[in-house]
Amino acid sequence: MTPDRRKSAHELLAFYAEAGVDALLGETPVDRFADTDGSVPPPERRRSIREADRVGVNTQADHPTPVSGEGMIFVAPDAAAMAAREAARSAKTLNELRALLDGFEGCALKATAKQLVFADGNPQAKVMFVGEAPGRDEDIEGLPFVGRSGKLLDRMMAAIGLDRTCVYIANIIPWRPPGNRTPTPQESAICLPFIRRQIELANPGILVCLGGPSAQTLLATREGILKTRGRWFAYQTGTREIRAIATLHPAYLLRQPLQKRLAWRDFLAIKKALG
Ligand code: URA
């Protein structure tokens, strides 16, 4: 390869990395219709995006789905959502839930993410924040909200006297979507039972939805965040009713700093509610 072509190849790779491409497509096409017996190779953490499109259940994990055989079997998204509901329901503690989620193979995002991003902060906290999905920094560190928007969230919390020792933080989706793309409705539906159970087990007094996708998913509203934010909702955890509020996502505030005044109002409402 000539030096010029090598330089262009490096520039192209740098461009892909910048754009968030972090997995490769396989060179050989996969005939999905040929896999009728469900037998596929054992799981590899770094499968191609095409293979990662399939959803599956790791039969070796501590998982209630009654399946036989070794390694992965692939199931339809509906079956994955059902397996998620069963798995989430069976968790008696947050640690059990984390372990079940770590062994769950029903969400294709797991295949492209580096690791599970379960939670940060204090699970005994009175207030729980729920964002949308981890980004690059969270994927690397395995903790939610540690990147630029996380730093802003820390400052917003500090403004009302909170820090990570007295709040609990999680996301609707616990694996980074490739290139930070928006999670699909299917992915959200598969992950929903887990975050709902996480809220139930953490049992906070107040739930704060960070951004539109979190509010729409947890508060079952179709309204945009600018309409939803700042209003109190009743949220049924499964064992009791708690108060929930939505506010603007810190990533949005980084792009629209003038909107911080709205978020400030929401945070003052949270402070008042916490007494
Ligand atoms: N944005 C989110 O919604 N969650 C994170 O953890 C980080 C960024």
Boltz pocket constraint, residues with backbone or C-beta under 6 A from the ligand:
constraints:
  - pocket:
      binder: B
      contacts: [[A, 131], [A, 132], [A, 133], [A, 134], [A, 135], [A, 138], [A, 143], [A, 144], [A, 145], [A, 146], [A, 147], [A, 149], [A, 150], [A, 170], [A, 171], [A, 210], [A, 251]]
      max_distance: 6.0
